[in-house]
Amino acid sequence: MTDKRAKVPGPDHPITIERNPARVVVVVAGRIIADTREAATLREASYAAVQYIPRKDVEMSALERTAHATYCPYKGDCAYYSISIGGTRTINAVWTYESPYPAVAEIRGHLAFYPERVDAIEERREACEERSPLPTRSAQRGLTHATAETRCAAATLLVYAWPHRFVGGRARSSNRLYFIVFALEC
């Protein structure tokens, strides 16, 4: 009989769970079977990080529940799925903790995939992840202009736009919009 006493993560066996800001895509047999922007990255002790994907973002019709089950003293009872379109390589390729222990409750309702049993688990960082318009008013000369900041994977772009034209040091009204773009490397 297996001893099913729960263990609590700690310094000797740390477990952290963080939201993954990237888009996570799982491909099997050339088909996307999971696609999410809400993955949770679980890091446990010295093991490789695992992406846990919400069930709502997995094509559940491509999965078949199996009788295979395991137990983890830190996470609880684990159930498995095979991927019907992947052949024998994808038997028990997906796992889930349906009632995880409180220390890892964030993975409830999520599925994880063995990387060696699928074609790819991709973390796609979108070109521009965040846009935050910052309307401002220049104290000097009372000019109104808009500033937008965009954080991209490789750089931060600062864009200044204003509806004025400067001639001879004085602001003149114009129906043109002028831009200055600064690219700052991250």
Backbone as CSV, one residue per row, in Angstrom:
resi,resn,N_x,N_y,N_z,CA_x,CA_y,CA_z,C_x,C_y,C_z
1,MET,0.842,-1.186,0.000,0.000,0.000,0.000,0.879,1.237,0.000
2,THR,0.509,2.217,-0.791,1.266,3.453,-0.905,0.932,4.391,0.241
3,ASP,1.964,4.988,0.836,1.776,5.975,1.892,1.355,7.289,1.229
4,LYS,0.159,7.795,1.546,-0.359,8.992,0.910,-0.404,10.184,1.858
5,ARG,0.621,10.326,2.656,0.692,11.512,3.514,1.164,12.700,2.694
6,ALA,0.471,13.809,2.826,0.836,15.015,2.077,2.084,15.647,2.668
7,LYS,2.955,16.124,1.786,4.142,16.881,2.188,3.955,18.325,1.764
8,VAL,4.507,19.213,2.560,4.403,20.641,2.266,5.709,21.112,1.644
9,PRO,5.642,21.825,0.495,6.871,22.350,-0.103,7.607,23.258,0.881
10,GLY,8.913,23.228,0.819,9.733,24.047,1.708,11.124,24.199,1.136
11,PRO,12.074,24.647,1.937,13.434,24.867,1.442,14.092,23.609,0.871
12,ASP,13.740,22.447,1.436,14.335,21.194,0.941,13.672,20.702,-0.347
13,HIS,12.456,21.157,-0.628,11.733,20.783,-1.843,10.804,21.949,-2.221
14,PRO,11.374,23.019,-2.816,10.543,24.186,-3.135,9.655,23.961,-4.357
15,ILE,8.469,24.555,-4.303,7.557,24.567,-5.440,7.023,25.990,-5.561
16,THR,7.147,26.563,-6.763,6.568,27.889,-7.029,5.666,27.781,-8.248
17,ILE,4.620,28.589,-8.258,3.695,28.641,-9.387,3.502,30.105,-9.736
18,GLU,3.763,30.427,-11.006,3.610,31.802,-11.473,2.830,31.808,-12.769
19,ARG,2.104,32.877,-13.014,1.416,33.032,-14.292,2.466,33.272,-15.366
20,ASN,2.323,32.597,-16.498,3.241,32.772,-17.621,2.690,33.882,-18.510
21,PRO,3.439,34.979,-18.710,2.929,36.071,-19.540,2.914,35.748,-21.034
22,ALA,3.571,34.669,-21.435,3.630,34.298,-22.848,2.383,33.509,-23.250
23,ARG,2.172,33.449,-24.540,1.143,32.576,-25.089,1.772,31.188,-25.189
24,VAL,1.120,30.171,-24.642,1.646,28.805,-24.668,0.782,27.983,-25.625
25,VAL,1.468,27.316,-26.574,0.792,26.531,-27.604,1.381,25.118,-27.596
26,VAL,0.493,24.097,-27.615,0.928,22.698,-27.677,0.477,22.136,-29.019
27,VAL,1.440,21.523,-29.731,1.176,20.965,-31.064,1.423,19.464,-31.045
28,VAL,0.473,18.703,-31.615,0.596,17.251,-31.761,0.143,16.898,-33.179
29,ALA,0.949,16.124,-33.870,0.643,15.693,-35.240,0.302,16.891,-36.130
30,GLY,1.016,17.974,-35.926,0.815,19.172,-36.725,-0.436,19.954,-36.388
31,ARG,-1.129,19.596,-35.324,-2.389,20.241,-34.940,-2.247,20.895,-33.572
32,ILE,-2.755,22.106,-33.435,-2.735,22.792,-32.132,-3.835,22.187,-31.271
33,ILE,-3.438,21.623,-30.131,-4.454,21.050,-29.233,-4.593,21.843,-27.943
34,ALA,-3.677,22.798,-27.721,-3.798,23.688,-26.568,-3.219,25.040,-26.971
35,ASP,-3.922,26.099,-26.581,-3.497,27.449,-26.921,-4.031,28.365,-25.827
36,THR,-3.130,28.967,-25.058,-3.568,29.787,-23.930,-2.649,30.971,-23.679
37,ARG,-3.213,31.975,-23.064,-2.451,33.118,-22.541,-2.557,33.128,-21.006
38,GLU,-3.031,31.990,-20.462,-3.260,31.903,-19.016,-2.544,30.703,-18.391
39,ALA,-1.423,30.308,-18.950,-0.686,29.161,-18.406,-0.075,29.516,-17.052
40,ALA,0.055,28.497,-16.231,0.747,28.626,-14.936,2.035,27.818,-15.041
41,THR,3.150,28.449,-14.717,4.444,27.763,-14.753,4.753,27.246,-13.360
42,LEU,4.891,25.931,-13.234,5.224,25.317,-11.950,6.701,24.924,-11.976
43,ARG,7.426,25.412,-10.984,8.843,25.043,-10.816,8.938,24.258,-9.512
44,GLU,9.463,23.043,-9.629,9.546,22.154,-8.469,10.975,21.660,-8.298
45,ALA,11.549,21.979,-7.155,12.905,21.532,-6.808,13.840,21.729,-8.006
46,SER,14.551,20.675,-8.406,15.507,20.795,-9.511,14.932,20.284,-10.836
47,TYR,13.617,20.016,-10.891,12.990,19.535,-12.117,12.813,20.682,-13.109
48,ALA,12.640,20.326,-14.378,12.357,21.336,-15.410,10.997,21.983,-15.129
49,ALA,10.864,23.247,-15.494,9.589,23.956,-15.328,8.517,23.287,-16.179
50,VAL,7.282,23.285,-15.670,6.154,22.661,-16.363,5.078,23.710,-16.581
51,GLN,4.527,23.732,-17.804,3.426,24.639,-18.127,2.103,23.930,-17.864
52,TYR,1.292,24.476,-16.980,-0.041,23.950,-16.709,-1.043,24.842,-17.433
53,ILE,-1.848,24.221,-18.301,-2.756,24.951,-19.184,-4.201,24.729,-18.728
54,PRO,-4.990,25.801,-18.620,-6.395,25.631,-18.221,-7.142,24.709,-19.184
55,ARG,-8.001,23.866,-18.627,-8.779,22.930,-19.451,-9.558,23.650,-20.549
56,LYS,-10.064,24.824,-20.253,-10.877,25.550,-21.231,-10.089,25.898,-22.489
57,ASP,-8.749,25.869,-22.406,-7.898,26.218,-23.541,-7.274,24.986,-24.205
58,VAL,-7.766,23.805,-23.846,-7.279,22.548,-24.425,-8.414,21.912,-25.215
59,GLU,-8.093,21.382,-26.382,-9.083,20.679,-27.183,-9.320,19.314,-26.530
60,MET,-10.232,19.281,-25.578,-10.484,18.069,-24.788,-10.999,16.918,-25.640
61,SER,-11.615,17.210,-26.783,-12.119,16.136,-27.654,-10.971,15.323,-28.259
62,ALA,-9.744,15.856,-28.229,-8.576,15.130,-28.750,-7.928,14.259,-27.678
63,LEU,-8.433,14.324,-26.439,-7.854,13.566,-25.326,-8.763,12.416,-24.924
64,GLU,-8.141,11.337,-24.467,-8.876,10.180,-23.945,-8.342,9.867,-22.555
65,ARG,-9.222,9.832,-21.591,-8.832,9.509,-20.216,-8.333,8.074,-20.163
66,THR,-7.257,7.826,-19.416,-6.729,6.467,-19.273,-6.887,6.006,-17.833
67,ALA,-6.616,4.757,-17.595,-6.693,4.197,-16.241,-5.410,4.469,-15.452
68,HIS,-4.381,4.950,-16.125,-3.096,5.218,-15.469,-3.267,6.306,-14.403
69,ALA,-2.656,6.106,-13.248,-2.722,7.083,-12.163,-1.422,7.014,-11.361
70,THR,-1.008,8.153,-10.838,0.179,8.207,-9.980,-0.143,9.097,-8.789
71,TYR,0.812,9.184,-7.883,0.644,10.001,-6.687,1.913,10.796,-6.436
72,CYS,1.749,12.059,-6.111,2.866,12.909,-5.710,2.580,13.391,-4.291
73,PRO,3.519,13.216,-3.361,3.262,13.642,-1.979,3.131,15.161,-1.831
74,TYR,3.561,15.930,-2.829,3.469,17.396,-2.761,2.250,17.949,-3.487
75,LYS,1.729,17.180,-4.463,0.616,17.688,-5.270,-0.654,16.845,-5.150
76,GLY,-0.541,15.567,-4.889,-1.728,14.719,-4.723,-1.844,13.660,-5.796
77,ASP,-3.073,13.161,-5.993,-3.347,12.112,-6.979,-3.370,12.712,-8.376
78,CYS,-2.755,11.980,-9.301,-2.604,12.456,-10.665,-3.314,11.523,-11.639
79,ALA,-4.101,12.098,-12.542,-4.806,11.339,-13.578,-4.166,11.656,-14.932
80,TYR,-4.340,10.745,-15.896,-3.664,10.874,-17.189,-4.626,10.786,-18.366
81,TYR,-4.199,11.378,-19.471,-4.910,11.328,-20.740,-3.927,10.956,-21.837
82,SER,-4.437,10.281,-22.854,-3.676,10.059,-24.086,-4.257,11.005,-25.133
83,ILE,-3.445,11.306,-26.143,-3.894,12.195,-27.213,-4.230,11.312,-28.413
84,SER,-5.500,11.288,-28.783,-5.991,10.343,-29.794,-5.332,10.515,-31.157
85,ILE,-4.917,11.702,-31.521,-4.340,11.923,-32.851,-2.830,11.694,-32.900
86,GLY,-2.217,11.383,-31.769,-0.766,11.293,-31.724,-0.145,9.920,-31.805
87,GLY,-0.940,8.871,-31.866,-0.392,7.520,-31.935,0.153,7.057,-30.593
88,THR,0.984,5.996,-30.620,1.472,5.389,-29.377,2.394,6.312,-28.586
89,ARG,3.038,7.246,-29.263,3.940,8.175,-28.558,3.180,9.026,-27.542
90,THR,1.914,9.261,-27.779,1.160,10.174,-26.920,0.299,9.475,-25.869
91,ILE,0.559,8.194,-25.620,-0.156,7.491,-24.548,0.297,8.086,-23.218
92,ASN,-0.669,8.459,-22.398,-0.417,9.079,-21.087,0.491,10.310,-21.205
93,ALA,0.304,11.083,-22.267,1.139,12.268,-22.512,0.680,13.490,-21.739
94,VAL,-0.510,13.422,-21.164,-1.106,14.575,-20.488,-1.470,14.162,-19.071
95,TRP,-1.223,15.055,-18.119,-1.604,14.736,-16.742,-2.285,15.924,-16.087
96,THR,-3.009,15.604,-15.014,-3.728,16.632,-14.280,-3.886,16.223,-12.814
97,TYR,-3.903,17.214,-11.955,-4.206,17.008,-10.533,-5.593,17.607,-10.320
98,GLU,-6.609,16.754,-10.289,-7.983,17.235,-10.196,-8.323,17.789,-8.822
99,SER,-7.687,17.260,-7.792,-7.873,17.763,-6.428,-6.492,17.949,-5.790
100,PRO,-5.746,18.948,-6.263,-4.382,19.112,-5.746,-4.386,19.563,-4.292
101,TYR,-3.276,19.307,-3.626,-3.133,19.767,-2.246,-3.153,21.292,-2.193
102,PRO,-3.524,21.867,-1.053,-3.652,23.326,-0.938,-2.405,24.123,-1.361
103,ALA,-1.224,23.587,-1.140,0.006,24.317,-1.486,0.137,24.562,-2.990
104,VAL,-0.547,23.762,-3.804,-0.472,23.906,-5.263,-1.881,24.023,-5.866
105,ALA,-2.789,24.608,-5.127,-4.191,24.706,-5.553,-4.358,25.415,-6.891
106,GLU,-3.416,26.261,-7.280,-3.536,27.009,-8.542,-3.553,26.105,-9.778
107,ILE,-3.088,24.862,-9.658,-3.081,23.980,-10.835,-4.376,23.181,-10.985
108,ARG,-5.313,23.376,-10.083,-6.618,22.712,-10.213,-7.255,23.184,-11.529
109,GLY,-7.796,22.251,-12.286,-8.447,22.611,-13.547,-7.468,22.858,-14.691
110,HIS,-6.207,22.475,-14.492,-5.179,22.652,-15.519,-4.627,21.293,-15.955
111,LEU,-4.060,21.260,-17.156,-3.429,20.059,-17.704,-1.982,20.374,-18.057
112,ALA,-1.122,19.367,-17.965,0.285,19.517,-18.349,0.615,18.431,-19.366
113,PHE,1.618,18.703,-20.193,2.000,17.798,-21.282,3.466,17.415,-21.148
114,TYR,3.769,16.134,-21.375,5.168,15.706,-21.420,5.772,16.238,-22.722
115,PRO,6.840,17.024,-22.647,7.412,17.605,-23.870,7.897,16.574,-24.883
116,GLU,8.386,15.434,-24.409,8.900,14.414,-25.329,7.787,13.601,-25.997
117,ARG,6.537,13.820,-25.595,5.425,13.049,-26.167,4.528,13.889,-27.072
118,VAL,4.880,15.153,-27.265,4.156,16.025,-28.185,5.172,16.614,-29.165
119,ASP,4.684,17.196,-30.257,5.595,17.799,-31.241,6.280,19.034,-30.669
120,ALA,5.506,19.860,-29.957,6.078,21.100,-29.431,5.224,21.665,-28.312
121,ILE,5.898,22.274,-27.353,5.252,23.143,-26.366,5.971,24.476,-26.543
122,GLU,5.282,25.414,-27.162,5.900,26.693,-27.517,5.451,27.795,-26.582
123,GLU,6.403,28.611,-26.167,6.098,29.833,-25.441,6.308,30.968,-26.426
124,ARG,5.212,31.527,-26.899,5.272,32.586,-27.903,5.125,33.941,-27.229
125,ARG,6.166,34.711,-27.320,6.127,36.069,-26.778,5.675,36.979,-27.900
126,GLU,4.550,37.601,-27.717,3.995,38.476,-28.743,4.900,39.686,-28.930
127,ALA,4.911,40.242,-30.125,5.787,41.374,-30.446,5.554,42.542,-29.487
128,CYS,4.331,42.903,-29.263,4.027,44.000,-28.344,3.015,43.494,-27.332
129,GLU,3.423,43.417,-26.079,2.592,42.809,-25.049,1.722,43.802,-24.302
130,GLU,2.126,45.052,-24.256,1.399,45.988,-23.421,1.407,47.349,-24.068
131,ARG,0.258,48.004,-24.071,0.190,49.373,-24.577,-0.463,50.211,-23.508
132,SER,0.132,51.352,-23.227,-0.448,52.219,-22.220,-0.394,53.661,-22.692
133,PRO,-1.519,54.196,-23.210,-1.518,55.588,-23.634,-1.406,56.500,-22.421
134,LEU,-0.590,57.510,-22.548,-0.361,58.442,-21.451,-0.606,59.866,-21.939
135,PRO,-1.858,60.339,-21.957,-2.084,61.705,-22.409,-1.428,62.683,-21.447
136,THR,-0.755,63.681,-21.996,-0.069,64.657,-21.166,-0.279,66.052,-21.734
137,ARG,0.049,67.045,-20.948,-0.009,68.434,-21.383,1.332,69.052,-21.024
138,SER,1.951,69.638,-21.994,3.252,70.247,-21.772,3.086,71.518,-20.963
139,ALA,3.846,71.641,-19.894,3.813,72.853,-19.085,4.393,74.021,-19.873
140,GLN,5.394,73.726,-20.690,5.986,74.761,-21.512,5.066,75.082,-22.674
141,ARG,4.823,76.305,-22.924,4.059,76.810,-24.064,2.608,76.317,-24.096
142,GLY,2.148,75.587,-23.077,0.763,75.135,-23.025,0.373,74.208,-24.170
143,LEU,1.334,73.445,-24.693,1.053,72.555,-25.813,0.405,71.267,-25.322
144,THR,-0.580,70.809,-26.052,-1.197,69.524,-25.743,-0.591,68.487,-26.666
145,HIS,-0.185,67.372,-26.099,0.338,66.280,-26.906,0.004,64.963,-26.227
146,ALA,0.164,63.884,-26.943,-0.113,62.560,-26.395,1.162,61.740,-26.419
147,THR,1.306,60.911,-25.422,2.454,60.028,-25.339,1.924,58.608,-25.219
148,ALA,2.509,57.707,-25.936,2.141,56.291,-25.812,3.412,55.500,-25.594
149,GLU,3.348,54.539,-24.706,4.501,53.691,-24.444,4.096,52.261,-24.753
150,THR,4.902,51.585,-25.532,4.643,50.196,-25.891,5.838,49.363,-25.481
151,ARG,5.609,48.333,-24.675,6.684,47.443,-24.264,6.677,46.244,-25.201
152,CYS,7.754,46.074,-25.911,7.885,44.959,-26.844,8.898,43.972,-26.290
153,ALA,8.992,42.825,-26.923,9.913,41.792,-26.458,11.348,42.298,-26.441
154,ALA,11.748,43.103,-27.406,13.137,43.532,-27.501,13.353,44.999,-27.159
155,ALA,12.304,45.800,-27.136,12.516,47.223,-26.928,11.261,47.867,-26.367
156,THR,11.416,49.065,-25.852,10.307,49.899,-25.445,10.261,51.069,-26.411
157,LEU,9.097,51.305,-26.994,8.945,52.424,-27.914,8.198,53.534,-27.209
158,LEU,8.730,54.727,-27.249,8.067,55.909,-26.722,7.647,56.729,-27.921
159,VAL,6.360,57.030,-28.037,5.855,57.781,-29.175,5.233,59.069,-28.659
160,TYR,5.698,60.193,-29.168,5.132,61.490,-28.835,4.413,62.014,-30.066
161,ALA,3.213,62.501,-29.912,2.455,63.059,-31.029,1.864,64.391,-30.590
162,TRP,1.895,65.372,-31.479,1.290,66.654,-31.161,0.773,67.309,-32.428
163,PRO,-0.309,68.091,-32.306,-0.924,68.713,-33.477,-0.421,70.127,-33.731
164,HIS,0.842,70.415,-33.474,1.383,71.754,-33.663,2.630,71.698,-34.504
165,ARG,2.955,72.782,-35.106,4.163,72.915,-35.887,4.915,74.111,-35.329
166,PHE,6.203,73.968,-35.189,7.024,75.048,-34.679,7.682,75.770,-35.838
167,VAL,7.485,77.046,-35.912,8.124,77.875,-36.930,8.746,79.069,-36.213
168,GLY,10.027,79.222,-36.357,10.703,80.349,-35.721,10.550,80.362,-34.207
169,GLY,10.511,79.181,-33.608,10.436,79.095,-32.152,9.041,79.278,-31.596
170,ARG,8.056,79.533,-32.448,6.683,79.732,-31.973,5.786,78.610,-32.491
171,ALA,4.865,78.213,-31.666,3.933,77.158,-32.083,2.884,77.743,-33.005
172,ARG,2.643,77.092,-34.118,1.617,77.507,-35.078,0.586,76.381,-35.177
173,SER,-0.638,76.742,-35.280,-1.683,75.737,-35.412,-1.568,75.068,-36.776
174,SER,-1.859,73.785,-36.829,-1.752,73.031,-38.065,-2.702,71.856,-38.007
175,ASN,-3.131,71.403,-39.177,-3.979,70.211,-39.188,-3.139,68.956,-39.345
176,ARG,-1.828,69.081,-39.226,-0.919,67.944,-39.295,-0.626,67.426,-37.897
177,LEU,-0.306,66.148,-37.832,0.069,65.523,-36.570,1.525,65.102,-36.680
178,TYR,2.344,65.519,-35.731,3.768,65.210,-35.757,4.086,64.151,-34.709
179,PHE,5.042,63.258,-35.049,5.431,62.180,-34.164,6.935,62.177,-33.956
180,ILE,7.349,61.801,-32.761,8.736,61.484,-32.475,8.709,60.108,-31.832
181,VAL,9.529,59.205,-32.322,9.562,57.828,-31.795,10.960,57.556,-31.232
182,PHE,11.013,57.098,-30.000,12.256,56.701,-29.363,12.195,55.198,-29.117
183,ALA,13.193,54.475,-29.535,13.269,53.026,-29.283,14.333,52.803,-28.210
184,LEU,13.940,52.250,-27.096,14.839,51.982,-25.972,14.985,50.483,-25.826
185,GLU,16.177,49.964,-25.878,16.377,48.526,-25.718,16.158,48.117,-24.275
186,CYS,15.579,46.932,-24.106,15.312,46.412,-22.758,16.568,45.799,-22.188
